[in-house]
Amino acid sequence: MRKWSALTAVSIGTFMLLVDVTIVTVALPAIARDLGATLGGLQWVLDGYALALAAVLLASGALADRHGRRRVYLAGTGVFAAASLLCAVAPNAAFLVAARLLQGIGGAAMFATTVAILSVAYTGRDRGVAFGVWGAVNGAAAAAGPIVGGLLTEHFGWRWIFLVNLPASLVAVWFTVRGVTESHGRRDARLDLPGTVTFTLSAAAVTFALIRGGDAGWTAPSTLGAFALAALALVAFIVIERRTDHPMLDLHLFAKPSFGALMVAAVLAQAAAFAYLPFTTVWLQQFRGLGPVDAGLLGALPLSAASFVAGAFAGRFLQKVPPRWTIGVGMLLIGAGALIQARLTPASKDTALIPGLIVVGLGVAAVLPTMASAALAAVPHERSGMAGGAVNTFRQLGFALGVAIFGAIFSDRLAAHHPPTDAVNHVVALAGWIALAGAVLVLLVVRTGRPAWEAPKQPADQPAVTEPV
């Protein structure tokens, strides 16, 4: 029915951009073989996408408010499709990384507009149905990514994990043109180009330094220079955001301890729950001899499935619990689940990761749906759109930094001739301790003035942001 065209368009786009975060993990060994990519190159295949999402998400929201959500969503889908084609034909690792960066920019434009499109398209009961379906699509994407990636890689080749985006993008465009009406937010919204550039430069430089440090050494001139550049760009970003009338991110929000703690928790939760998965997947394929399908089933599906099921059955109850407890206890579960996995030995079975992944999934079900609503409850309602976008920005940044840090540890342990299981254990154990540190921070600092589920209704031009699972 034409009535649900907007939901169909948004759901297809969301499914694609979220699948492309997890679909690549099981294809990394095949990409390395075909393109001769190093571990650092593989890290950039993951981080390029996440960094681009983080860097331009807030800017994309401002552009959509001013120039139209439908227009920006269509443009983002077109960029995403073109970049996916470039990924599929990449002749080398550097080309693939560049295409992934472009793909992330398109994905950010799509991601920044989805909630607003649904909020404008539906009201009353239909809005509840639309967001319920959209939330289920988010969960399904996380669960389907490793399986779809494994099937395509094993039977058709890794390039097909990007080629499948082309017909899906065409369908999304068709439904968007057919059923999405144009809408705007604040007409005076401006693109904070200096802020976007300095934020991107700082995030990219620190990620480069972390990856480079694992390859060239932590005292190498290139590593130290990248860290210095990251620090200088961060200082410039702070100065710019404090002086501009239209900041990409209002730094005054961080004066509220709860908001600042939630942003740090978003970084730590994303890193601890997801950024180690590429390395356990590499262990399953390269050191346990599993194929991409089995690696996807055993290395990621238990987490996604547990999160999806727990969220479906406990989501309504969790929204009535103060966010401090929901997020804090959820991060304790993420930490415990990671530490359970960090006990691999050469004799460990292929299924050794499953119990810990399930515990992590239960924690994810508690943390991620609550994070954005807690951030909204911690700031004035006129800043709700920015707060919701900031959560997604810091989550993607957490994934990128986590992959870089864990990759440096993984390569250091292998270079020191430690067994692969030892390298994986160190990575996953660090993820566990990161989550536990985040849990302590949240439990001690976060104090929203009201439960997230009681957050006031947003103005029509600033719809509330729902956080995907």
C-alpha positions in Angstrom: 0.0 0.0 0.0 1.1 3.6 -0.8 0.5 4.4 2.9 3.6 2.4 4.0 5.9 3.4 1.2 7.8 5.8 3.5 8.3 3.0 6.0 9.4 0.6 3.3 11.9 3.1 1.9 13.4 4.0 5.3 13.5 0.3 6.3 15.4 -0.8 3.2 17.9 2.0 3.6 18.5 1.4 7.2 18.9 -2.3 6.7 21.5 -1.7 4.0 23.6 0.8 6.0 23.6 -1.3 9.2 24.2 -4.6 7.4 27.3 -3.0 5.9 28.8 -2.6 9.3 28.7 -6.3 10.1 28.6 -7.9 6.7 32.3 -7.1 6.1 33.7 -8.9 9.2 33.3 -12.4 7.9 34.8 -11.3 4.5 38.0 -9.9 5.8 40.2 -13.0 5.3 38.9 -13.3 1.7 39.6 -9.6 1.1 43.1 -10.0 2.5 43.8 -12.9 0.2 42.5 -11.2 -3.0 43.8 -7.7 -2.4 46.9 -8.6 -0.4 45.7 -6.4 2.4 47.6 -6.2 5.7 46.0 -6.2 9.1 46.2 -2.4 9.1 44.5 -2.3 5.7 41.7 -4.5 6.9 41.2 -2.3 9.9 40.7 0.7 7.6 38.1 -1.3 5.6 36.1 -1.3 8.8 37.1 2.0 10.2 36.7 4.0 7.0 33.0 3.4 7.0 32.5 4.0 10.7 34.6 7.2 10.7 32.7 8.7 7.8 29.4 7.9 9.5 30.5 9.5 12.7 32.1 12.5 11.0 29.2 13.7 8.8 26.1 12.5 10.7 25.4 15.7 12.5 26.2 17.8 9.5 23.9 15.7 7.4 21.1 16.3 9.8 21.6 20.1 9.5 21.6 19.9 5.7 18.4 17.8 5.7 16.6 20.3 8.0 17.5 23.1 5.7 17.3 21.5 2.2 14.8 18.8 2.8 14.9 15.3 4.4 13.6 13.5 1.3 16.2 15.2 -1.0 19.0 14.4 1.4 17.8 10.8 1.8 17.7 10.3 -1.9 21.1 11.9 -2.4 22.6 9.7 0.4 21.1 6.6 -1.2 22.6 7.5 -4.5 26.1 8.1 -3.0 25.8 4.8 -1.0 24.9 2.8 -4.1 27.7 4.3 -6.2 30.2 3.8 -3.5 29.0 0.2 -3.1 29.8 -0.4 -6.8 33.2 1.1 -6.3 33.8 -1.2 -3.4 32.8 -4.2 -5.5 35.3 -3.4 -8.3 38.2 -2.3 -6.0 41.5 -3.4 -7.5 43.5 -2.9 -4.3 43.0 -2.2 -0.6 43.6 1.5 -0.8 40.8 1.9 -3.4 38.5 -0.2 -1.3 39.2 2.0 1.8 38.5 5.1 -0.2 35.2 3.7 -1.5 34.2 2.7 2.1 34.8 6.3 3.2 32.4 7.5 0.4 29.9 4.7 1.3 29.9 6.0 4.9 29.1 9.5 3.8 26.1 8.2 1.9 25.1 6.1 4.8 25.3 9.1 7.2 23.0 11.1 5.0 20.5 8.3 5.0 20.8 7.6 8.7 20.4 11.3 9.7 17.0 11.5 8.0 15.3 8.2 8.7 13.7 9.2 12.1 12.5 12.6 10.8 10.9 11.0 7.7 9.0 8.5 9.7 7.9 11.2 12.3 6.5 13.3 9.5 4.9 10.5 7.5 3.0 8.9 10.4 0.9 10.0 13.4 -0.9 8.3 16.2 -1.1 4.5 16.1 0.5 4.4 12.6 3.6 6.1 14.0 3.9 3.4 16.7 3.6 0.7 14.1 6.2 2.4 11.9 8.8 2.8 14.6 8.1 -0.8 15.8 8.8 -2.2 12.4 11.8 0.1 11.9 13.2 -1.1 15.2 12.7 -4.7 14.2 14.5 -4.1 11.0 17.5 -2.7 12.9 17.7 -5.9 15.0 17.2 -8.1 11.9 20.1 -6.2 10.1 22.5 -6.9 13.0 21.5 -10.5 13.0 21.5 -11.0 9.2 24.8 -9.2 8.5 27.2 -12.0 9.4 25.0 -14.7 7.8 24.4 -12.8 4.5 28.1 -11.9 4.4 29.1 -15.5 5.0 26.8 -16.9 2.3 27.8 -14.4 -0.3 31.5 -14.6 0.4 31.5 -18.4 0.5 29.4 -19.0 -2.6 29.8 -16.0 -4.8 32.9 -14.0 -3.5 33.3 -11.1 -1.2 32.6 -8.5 -3.9 29.0 -9.5 -3.8 28.5 -8.2 -0.3 28.6 -4.8 -1.9 26.9 -5.6 -5.2 23.7 -6.6 -3.5 23.3 -3.0 -2.4 22.7 -1.9 -6.0 19.2 -3.4 -6.5 18.3 -2.7 -2.9 19.1 1.0 -3.4 17.0 1.1 -6.5 14.0 -0.3 -4.6 14.6 2.2 -1.8 14.7 5.1 -4.3 11.5 3.9 -6.0 9.6 3.8 -2.7 11.0 7.1 -1.6 9.9 8.9 -4.8 6.6 7.2 -4.6 5.6 7.7 -1.0 7.8 10.2 0.9 6.8 13.8 1.0 9.3 16.6 1.4 9.8 18.0 4.9 12.1 20.5 6.5 13.3 21.3 10.0 14.8 24.6 11.0 15.2 26.6 7.8 18.1 28.5 9.4 20.1 25.4 10.0 23.6 25.8 8.6 26.4 23.4 7.8 29.2 23.8 10.3 31.9 23.1 7.8 34.9 24.1 9.9 33.6 22.0 12.8 33.0 19.1 10.6 36.4 19.3 9.0 38.3 19.6 12.3 36.3 16.8 13.9 36.9 14.5 11.0 40.6 15.4 10.9 41.0 14.7 14.6 39.1 11.4 14.5 40.9 10.2 11.4 44.3 11.2 12.7 44.0 9.4 16.1 42.7 6.3 14.3 45.6 6.4 11.9 48.0 6.8 14.8 46.6 3.8 16.6 46.7 1.6 13.5 50.1 3.0 12.5 51.5 2.4 16.0 50.7 -1.3 15.7 52.7 -1.5 12.4 55.6 1.0 12.7 55.9 1.3 16.5 54.6 3.8 19.0 57.6 6.1 18.8 57.8 6.2 15.0 57.7 9.8 13.6 54.5 9.0 11.6 52.8 7.7 14.7 53.8 10.6 17.0 53.0 13.1 14.2 49.5 11.7 13.8 48.8 11.9 17.5 50.0 15.5 17.5 47.8 16.3 14.5 44.8 14.7 16.2 45.4 16.8 19.4 45.7 20.1 17.4 42.6 19.3 15.3 40.6 18.6 18.5 41.7 21.9 20.1 40.7 23.7 16.9 37.3 21.9 16.9 36.6 23.0 20.5 37.6 26.6 19.7 35.4 26.6 16.6 32.4 25.1 18.3 32.6 27.5 21.2 32.6 30.5 18.9 30.2 29.6 16.1 26.5 30.6 16.3 25.5 27.3 14.6 27.7 24.6 16.1 27.8 21.0 14.8 27.9 20.0 18.5 26.9 22.4 21.3 29.7 21.9 23.8 27.6 23.5 26.5 25.7 20.2 26.7 28.8 18.6 28.2 28.5 20.9 31.1 25.8 18.5 32.3 27.6 15.6 33.9 24.9 13.1 32.8 25.2 14.0 29.2 29.0 13.9 29.1 29.0 10.5 30.9 26.5 9.1 28.4 28.6 10.2 25.4 31.7 8.5 26.9 29.5 5.5 27.6 28.4 5.4 24.0 32.0 5.2 22.9 32.9 2.6 25.4 29.8 0.4 24.8 30.2 0.3 21.1 33.9 -0.5 21.3 33.4 -3.2 24.0 30.4 -4.9 22.4 31.3 -4.9 18.7 34.9 -3.8 17.9 36.5 -7.1 18.9 34.3 -9.2 16.7 36.5 -8.9 13.5 39.4 -10.4 15.5 37.4 -13.4 16.8 36.1 -13.9 13.3 39.6 -13.9 12.0 40.5 -16.5 14.7 37.6 -18.7 13.7 38.5 -18.6 10.0 42.3 -18.4 9.8 43.2 -20.4 13.0 40.2 -22.7 13.4 39.7 -23.3 9.7 36.0 -22.4 9.5 34.3 -21.0 6.4 32.7 -17.6 6.3 29.2 -19.0 6.9 30.1 -21.0 10.0 32.3 -18.1 11.2 29.3 -15.8 10.9 27.0 -18.2 12.7 29.4 -18.8 15.6 31.1 -15.5 15.8 28.4 -12.9 15.7 24.9 -14.4 15.4 24.5 -15.4 19.1 25.1 -11.8 20.1 22.7 -10.4 17.6 20.0 -13.0 18.2 20.2 -12.6 22.0 19.9 -8.8 21.7 17.0 -9.1 19.3 15.0 -11.5 21.5 15.8 -9.8 24.8 14.9 -6.4 23.3 11.6 -7.7 22.0 10.5 -9.2 25.3 12.0 -6.8 27.8 12.1 -3.5 25.9 8.9 -2.1 27.4 9.9 -3.0 30.9 13.4 -1.6 30.6 12.0 1.8 29.5 10.4 2.2 32.9 13.7 1.6 34.8 15.9 4.7 35.4 18.5 4.9 32.6 21.3 4.8 35.1 20.5 1.3 36.1 19.5 0.0 32.6 22.7 1.3 31.0 24.9 0.6 33.9 23.8 -3.0 34.4 23.7 -3.6 30.7 27.4 -2.5 30.4 28.2 -4.9 33.3 26.7 -7.7 31.3 28.7 -6.6 28.2 31.9 -6.7 30.3 31.1 -10.0 31.8 30.3 -11.6 28.5 33.5 -10.4 27.0 35.6 -11.7 29.9 33.8 -15.1 29.5 35.0 -15.2 25.9 38.6 -14.3 26.9 39.5 -17.8 28.0 40.4 -19.4 24.7 43.1 -22.2 24.5 44.5 -24.1 21.6 42.1 -26.9 22.6 39.0 -24.7 22.6 36.1 -25.8 20.5 34.6 -23.7 17.7 31.6 -23.0 20.0 33.6 -21.6 22.8 32.6 -18.0 22.1 28.8 -18.6 22.2 28.1 -18.3 26.0 29.9 -15.0 26.3 28.3 -13.6 23.1 24.9 -14.4 24.5 25.7 -12.5 27.7 27.0 -9.5 25.6 23.8 -9.6 23.6 21.7 -9.3 26.7 23.7 -6.3 27.7 23.4 -4.7 24.3 19.6 -5.1 24.5 19.6 -3.1 27.7 22.1 -0.4 26.7 21.6 0.7 23.1 17.8 1.3 23.0 18.1 3.3 26.3 21.2 5.4 25.4 19.5 7.9 23.1 16.4 8.4 25.2 18.6 8.9 28.2 20.6 11.6 26.3 17.3 13.3 25.3 16.3 13.4 29.0 19.5 15.0 30.0 19.3 18.0 27.7 16.7 20.8 27.0 14.1 19.6 24.5 15.3 22.2 21.9 18.6 20.3 21.7 17.0 16.9 21.4 17.9 16.4 17.8 21.5 17.2 18.4 21.6 15.0 21.4 20.2 12.0 19.6 22.6 12.6 16.7 25.5 12.9 19.1 24.8 9.4 20.5 25.0 7.8 17.1 28.1 9.9 16.3 30.0 8.8 19.4 28.9 5.2 19.0 30.4 5.0 15.5 33.5 6.7 16.8 33.7 4.1 19.5 33.6 1.3 17.0 36.3 2.9 14.8 38.6 3.6 17.8 38.0 0.2 19.2 38.9 -1.6 16.0 42.1 0.5 15.9 43.1 -0.2 19.5 42.3 -3.9 19.4 44.1 -4.3 16.1 47.2 -2.7 17.6 47.1 -5.1 20.5 46.4 -8.1 18.3 49.3 -7.3 16.0 51.7 -6.6 18.9 50.9 -10.0 20.5 51.4 -11.8 17.2 54.6 -10.0 16.4 55.9 -11.1 19.9 55.2 -14.7 18.8 52.4 -15.2 21.2 49.8 -17.9 20.1 46.8 -16.6 18.2 44.5 -17.6 21.1 46.6 -15.4 23.4 46.3 -12.4 21.1 42.5 -12.9 20.9 42.2 -13.3 24.6 44.0 -10.0 25.2 41.8 -8.1 22.8 38.5 -9.5 24.2 39.7 -9.1 27.8 40.4 -5.4 27.2 36.9 -5.1 25.7 35.5 -6.5 28.9 37.4 -4.1 31.2 36.4 -1.2 29.0 32.7 -2.1 29.4 33.1 -2.5 33.2 34.8 0.9 33.4 31.9 2.4 31.4 29.4 0.7 33.8 31.1 2.3 36.8 31.0 5.7 35.1 27.3 5.5 34.3 26.3 4.2 37.8 28.2 7.0 39.5 27.5 10.0 37.3 24.3 9.6 35.2 21.4 11.3 36.9 18.7 12.3 34.4 16.0 14.5 35.9 13.3 12.0 34.8 13.1 8.5 33.3 13.8 8.5 29.6 10.4 7.3 28.8 8.9 10.4 30.4 10.9 12.8 28.2 8.7 15.6 26.9 7.2 15.6 23.4 9.4 17.3 20.8 8.4 20.1 18.6 7.2 19.1 15.1 10.4 20.4 13.5 12.6 18.4 15.9 11.3 14.9 16.2 12.6 12.6 18.9 15.4 10.3 17.9 14.9 6.6 18.4 18.0 4.6 18.9 18.4 1.4 16.8 19.3 -1.8 18.6 
